[in-house]
Amino acid sequence: MSPTGGAVVGLALALSLLTWPETLFAGRAAAAAAVPVDGGWPRAYTTGSGARLVLYEPQVASWADQKRIVMYAAASYSGKDHQPPAFGTLRIESDTKISLEKRLVSFSEFTITGSNFPTLSGEQLTAIVGEVNSSVPRDERVIGLDRVLAAVDTSQVKPRNVDGVKADPPVVLYSTTPAVLVNLDGDPVWSPIKDGDLRFAVNTNWDLFEHMPSSSYFLRVDTAWMRAVSIDGPWTPAGKLPDSFSRLPNDDNWKDARAALARHAPGGRAPAVFVSRKPAEMILLRGTPAYAAVPGTGLLWVSNTDSDVFRAGKTGPVYYLVSGRWFTAPGFNGPWAFATPTLPEDFRKIPREHPRSRVLASVPGTTQAFEAILLAQVSRTASVSRTQVTPPDVIYQGEPQFQPIENTTVARAVNTDKDILKAADLYYLCFDGVWFKSRSESGPWTLSDSIPKEIYEIPISSPAYIVTNVRVESADDEAVVFATDAAYTGMMVSWGCAVWGTGWYYPPYVGWRDYSPVYYTRIPSYGYGAWYSPRMGMYSRGAAQAWNPRTGRGAQTGQAAVYASWGAAAVQRGDRWAQASRIATGRIVRADGGNVFAGHDGYVYRNQGGSWQRFDNGGWNRLGRPTGTTGELGDQLNRDFVARRDANQRTPNLDSSRPIPGWWQAPVGGLDRFTQ
């Protein structure tokens, strides 16, 4: 049966082989030196009948809701009698599973819904389809995520914007000299240090101490020490430190502080210190602004900062990107206003090769923004054993206290560090992507396979909003399958981009246990220096934004961390298949450099020096204009050619040695900590 014509969405699928000589396997050694994460293409298989089958790189036609994929694959089939191969196309449909960490998409449950091998009979065609199904191992039915992203028609992407996300500007500080920003989550929360007269602040991203006998404050900045008589400064080099510091506990919690003590040189140079009790960000430059023209635009890039800062001319407005939101101001000192919906058109023209082109993922309407949205709309799943999972410990500060959540019939526990909700006569606990329930606020807790709809009506203004992003997918007598959206870890879609945080401020929980504070904060939108990594499809913190590990705030936040605290026996993550998906040695073949494409008209094409050829009557024939070079078919082929070229550049290798394109680059790091 012939493939139907029609508009092409993204990539079609290549199919064909020039000949079937043994030299097809000559490229194995070279390919092994740099193996793409999906193993590479084309792939060769020996079928149960002894025939030889080659599958070319699948080309994506559609990927509905990132769950159901339609692909076209080119194939070459040669019977065991070694007759010249027959060429044809396969239309493949499958539900997909995604591993963001491994950059793979699985189509293990595929169905061939269409095929076209013009030289074969209907009976032979049926046999080939059956052999394709039986010959391709299930764990090899994978394709690189970046190949799929490069092929998807972004015009079909439908952003599911989260209602109520805010974009109030944070406090933005600015310095052209060495400086550090101490973010305090409100007033300092102090914890005593055993066997000493020091105490430390648990609600900040720095080692901040109070020496109680002298009523002085001390701050560690890498290996330098600062002193002040007020939290707000002024801060000066500390000079000689109190003897109390020599009695810091000799454990990993204080390893860095003790190392800084050993290297402390009184009178050394020290940075300026900014202290903020509200979530704040800092633009830190190495001296006065260094402007570099952005080719093809009227923008200037501020190149001597790790922050993402651009300017519309040397005296024009400044644009600053943080947490996925653009803010603008007349100058570096503000005042700042939200700018994402009104960005100048020049931002969409930033070249992908630009050193800071990662910002394209936060410019509405760009291909990179649509890809970020796709990944932000992918859910993580896990199968949780009913018998092997152990609920977390629940401790209240005094008697359990519940407060009603506005505009709902649900109440939230306010004196515990766990997310516990009361709905009707039951209590629900959500922890690390898993739901539990109980008839008592203190347990015992059992795995929950259904969640009241009222919980999913919790507004974004509530600190409990995060749990509305964890759902029950399915359940049986042995396990419950949960799905978590990226918003559960802090990344959500708004204004046509993937942004970090809701923009709302949620007060932290502070309790006491054995005379030590228990500090637990909701994911803050600002104070992270949060930047989006296109390569990882998630947000990361800037250098110096690591929270205090002594209070449990040091763990990396992101989709990769979902389900991380559970043992593998109790919780099997839905991307577990990706750990074992490897293409067997010898599968990959070299065939025309992969420069073979399938038109949706059922013919096989290749691009030679910018001109298209079609395989017909046993050979390649150059296409005359306008056939195949203009119109719907030509558009499809040209899109497929560009998409495959880009995908080959972007798809990482197993050894991660492939150079990373500019728009995938991470920050240099270190500048926002301390510069000399």
Buried (B, 14 or more C-beta within 10 A) or exposed (E): EEBEEEEBBBBBBBBBBBEBEEEBEEBBEEBEEEBBBBBBBBBBBEBEEEBBBBBBBBBBBBBEEBEEBBBBBBBBBBBEEEEEBBBBBBBBBBEBBBBBBBBBBBBBEBEBEBBBBBEBEEEBBEBBBBBBEEBBEEBBBBBBBBBBBBBBBBEEBEBEBBEEBBBBBBBBBBBBEBBBBBBBBEEBBBBBBEEBBBBBBBBBBBBBBBBBEEEBBBBBBBBBBBBBEEBBBEBEBBEEBBEBBEBBBEEEBBEBBBEBBEEBEEEEEBBBBBBBBEBBBBBBBBEEBEBBEBEEBBBBBBBBBBBBBBBBEEEBBBBBBBBBBBBBBEEBEBEBBBBBEEBBEBBBBBBBEBEBBBBBBBBBBBBBBBBBBBBBBBBBBBBBBBEBBEBBEBEBBEEBBBEEBEEBEBBBBBBBBBBBBBBEEEBBBBBBBBBBBBEEBEBEBEBBBEBBEBBBEBBBBBBBBBBBBBBBEEBEEEBBBBBBBBBBBBBBBBBBBBBBBBBBBBEBBBBEEEEBBBBBBBBBBBBBBBBBBBBBBBBBBBBBBBBBEBBBBEEEBBBBBBBEEBEEEBBBBBBBBBEEBBBEEEBBBBBBEBBBBBBBBBBBBBBEEEEBBBBEEEEBEEBEEEEBBEEBBBEBBBBBBEBBEBBBBBBBEBEEEBEBBBBBBEBEEEBBBBBE
